[in-house]
């Protein structure tokens, strides 16, 4: 039968579910409003819609790795209590596994993908009803090393592959127990030091321009002579690169040594292909300034 716009509008008003979900429910229930409403409640659509406006400041980052590829997924919820449950960890990891299997690198693509038990967006709706809290996927990162290997690290773990910070590092070159150990330590270093880029050449121009503008403003307020101000700015920007670029950061095991020097010692011909780091809260809602 044909479903009218008025029927969809009324069902939306009563259930809070999306237009397409309402239209589908009405079509499957021969236009019967009450039956369609029950169907939405059973599927979790109505429950999810009612929770959609709730803030999701908690959650976890899940990792999935397979040889030369890895994925990080941030799944958010409302409370730390739910984030620490086994059910939430399993859900987050299943989403990361789906993203890895299908080579997904965006939230939109992951939501649209077919996961272990149906479409990810539908799994999320069902989970909201089951968990009793709003939930959403806020970040996805994908890393691949064509001729190397990807290593993962999880910080503040809820389970073996789920925690508050997730890191992937990709190395290529000779592979042995020593380079494996270096890769693990490098991932821990990235978790702690949060570099913005691998090196100066890969640091986004807008980030550099913003930092330069801030430092120029600070120096201008000091009233230094132009020649002195220029030298101060050069020093501050040099330190900014050292803090922001992975290869130039002080190595976590030996602060007097830079990461690129530790890399050279770790193995001949060993190189860092790339890295990815997701931390809980960076992709979800942030507390307001008054909280």
Long-range contacts (C-beta under 8 A, 24 or more apart in sequence): 1-27, 1-30, 1-31, 3-27, 3-31, 7-31, 7-33, 11-36, 11-37, 11-40, 15-40, 15-41, 15-45, 15-46, 15-49, 16-46, 16-49, 16-50, 16-52, 17-45, 17-46, 17-48, 17-49, 18-45, 18-49, 21-45, 43-125, 43-126, 44-125, 44-126, 44-127, 44-128, 44-129, 44-130, 45-125, 47-128, 47-129, 48-124, 48-125, 48-128, 48-129, 48-134, 51-128, 51-133, 51-134, 52-134, 53-134, 54-78, 54-133, 54-134, 55-134, 55-285, 56-133, 56-134, 56-135, 56-136, 56-138, 56-284, 56-285, 57-281, 57-284, 57-285, 57-286, 57-287, 58-82, 58-83, 58-280, 59-83, 59-88, 59-92, 59-135, 59-138, 59-280, 59-284, 60-88, 60-89, 60-92, 60-158, 60-162, 60-163, 60-164, 60-280, 61-92, 61-139, 61-154, 61-162, 61-163, 61-164, 61-165, 61-166, 61-278, 61-279, 61-280, 62-89, 62-92, 62-93, 62-95, 62-96, 62-161, 62-162, 62-166, 63-96, 63-152, 63-153, 63-154, 63-161, 63-162, 63-166, 63-167, 63-168, 64-93, 64-96, 64-97, 64-99, 64-100, 64-152, 64-161, 65-100, 65-150, 65-151, 65-152, 65-168, 66-100, 67-149, 67-150, 68-144, 68-145, 68-146, 68-147, 68-148, 68-149, 68-150, 68-170, 69-100, 69-103, 69-142, 69-143, 69-144, 69-145, 69-150, 70-100, 70-142, 70-143, 70-144, 70-150, 70-151, 70-152, 70-168, 70-170, 70-276, 71-96, 71-99, 71-100, 71-104, 71-105, 71-140, 71-141, 71-142, 71-143, 71-168, 72-96, 72-139, 72-140, 72-141, 72-166, 72-167, 72-168, 72-276, 72-277, 72-278, 73-99, 73-110, 73-137, 73-139, 73-140, 73-278, 74-137, 74-138, 74-139, 74-140, 74-166, 74-278, 74-280, 74-282, 74-283, 74-284, 75-135, 75-136, 75-137, 75-138, 76-135, 76-136, 76-137, 76-138, 76-280, 76-283, 76-284, 76-285, 77-131, 77-133, 77-134, 77-135, 78-133, 78-134, 78-135, 79-133, 82-131, 82-132, 82-133, 83-158, 84-158, 85-131, 86-159, 87-127, 87-130, 87-131, 88-131, 88-158, 89-158, 89-159, 89-162, 91-123, 91-127, 92-162, 93-159, 93-161, 93-162, 94-123, 95-120, 95-123, 95-137, 96-161, 99-140, 99-142, 100-142, 103-142, 104-140, 104-142, 105-140, 105-141, 105-142, 106-140, 107-137, 107-138, 107-139, 107-140, 109-140, 110-137, 110-140, 111-137, 136-284, 138-283, 138-284, 139-278, 139-282, 139-283, 141-168, 141-276, 141-277, 141-278, 142-276, 143-168, 143-169, 143-170, 143-274, 143-275, 143-276, 144-170, 145-170, 145-171, 145-172, 145-273, 145-274, 146-172, 147-172, 148-172, 148-173, 148-273, 149-175, 149-183, 151-180, 151-183, 151-184, 151-186, 151-187, 152-187, 153-184, 153-187, 153-188, 153-190, 153-191, 155-188, 155-191, 164-279, 164-280, 165-191, 165-277, 165-278, 165-279, 165-280, 166-277, 166-278, 166-279, 167-191, 167-275, 167-276, 167-277, 168-275, 168-276, 168-277, 169-272, 169-274, 169-275, 170-272, 170-273, 170-274, 170-275, 171-270, 171-271, 171-272, 171-273, 172-270, 172-271, 172-273, 173-267, 173-268, 173-269, 173-270, 173-271, 174-267, 174-268, 174-269, 174-270, 176-267, 178-266, 178-267, 179-266, 179-267, 179-270, 182-262, 182-263, 182-266, 182-267, 182-270, 185-252, 185-253, 186-259, 186-263, 186-272, 186-275, 187-275, 188-252, 189-249, 189-251, 189-252, 189-259, 190-246, 190-275, 190-277, 191-277, 192-252, 193-246, 193-249, 193-252, 194-277, 194-279, 195-244, 195-245, 195-246, 195-249, 195-275, 195-277, 196-244, 196-245, 197-244, 197-245, 197-246, 198-245, 198-246, 198-247, 198-272, 198-274, 198-275, 199-245, 199-246, 199-247, 199-248, 200-241, 200-245, 200-248, 202-245, 203-241, 203-244, 203-245, 207-244, 208-237, 208-240, 211-237, 211-240, 212-237, 215-240, 246-272, 246-275, 247-272
